[in-house]
């Protein structure tokens, strides 16, 4: 999840600020030069599931976010900490 300005739904306009709105970044674009993200408050389908070049995304990005570990990554350390036979 990344903190962006809500006007990211209009990437062709100048960014009036950064942060204050969360979007879910789900991957990179096929060329590796951008990001794919879901914006639940987007006003049109293309602004709810969007691809943007990194330079455009960065204009709206506050430099803050949250990363979630997948199920295996999250639980692998628990087995090690519990020890043998746990």
For each residue, the residues with C-beta under 8 A, 3 or more apart:
1: 22 23 24 25 65 66 68
2: 22 23 25 37 61 62 64 65
3: 18 19 20 21 22 61 62 63 64 65
4: 8 18 19 21 22 23 57 60 61 62
5: 8 15 16 17 18 19 20 21 60 62
6: 9 20 21 41
7: 10 13 15 16 17 60
8: 4 5 11 15 21 23 39 47 50 52 57 60
9: 6 39 41 42 43 44 47
10: 7 13 47
11: 8 50 52 56 60
12:
13: 7 10
14: 59
15: 5 7 8 18 59 60
16: 5 7
17: 5 7 20
18: 3 4 5 15 59 60 61 62 63
19: 3 4 5 61 62 63 64
20: 3 5 6 17 62
21: 3 4 5 6 8 41
22: 1 2 3 4
23: 1 2 4 8 37 38 39
24: 1 37 38
25: 1 2 35 36 37 65
26: 36 37 38
27: 35 36
28: 32 34 35 36
29: 32 33 34 35 36 51 53
30:
31: 34
32: 28 29
33: 29 53 54
34: 28 29 31 51 52 53 54 56 57
35: 25 27 28 29 51 52 54 57
36: 25 26 27 28 29 49 50 51
37: 2 23 24 25 26 49 50 52 57
38: 23 24 26 48 49 50
39: 8 9 23 42 47 48 49 50
40: 48
41: 6 9 21
42: 9 39 45 46 47 48 49 50
43: 9 47
44: 9 47 48
45: 42 48 49
46: 42 49 50
47: 8 9 10 39 42 43 44 50
48: 38 39 40 42 44 45
49: 36 37 38 39 42 45 46
50: 8 11 36 37 38 39 42 46 47
51: 29 34 35 36
52: 8 11 34 35 37 56 57
53: 29 33 34 56 57
54: 33 34 35 57 58
55: 58 59
56: 11 34 52 53 59 60
57: 4 8 34 35 37 52 53 54 60 61
58: 54 55 61
59: 14 15 18 55 56
60: 4 5 7 8 11 15 18 56 57
61: 2 3 4 18 19 57 58
62: 2 3 4 5 18 19 20
63: 3 18 19
64: 2 3 19
65: 1 2 3 25
66: 1
67:
68: 1
69: 73 74
70: 73 74
71: 74 75
72: 75 76
73: 69 70 76
74: 69 70 71 77 78
75: 71 72 78 79
76: 72 73 79 80
77: 74 80 81
78: 74 75 81 82
79: 75 76 82 86
80: 76 77 83
81: 77 78
82: 78 79 86
83: 80 86
84:
85:
86: 79 82 83
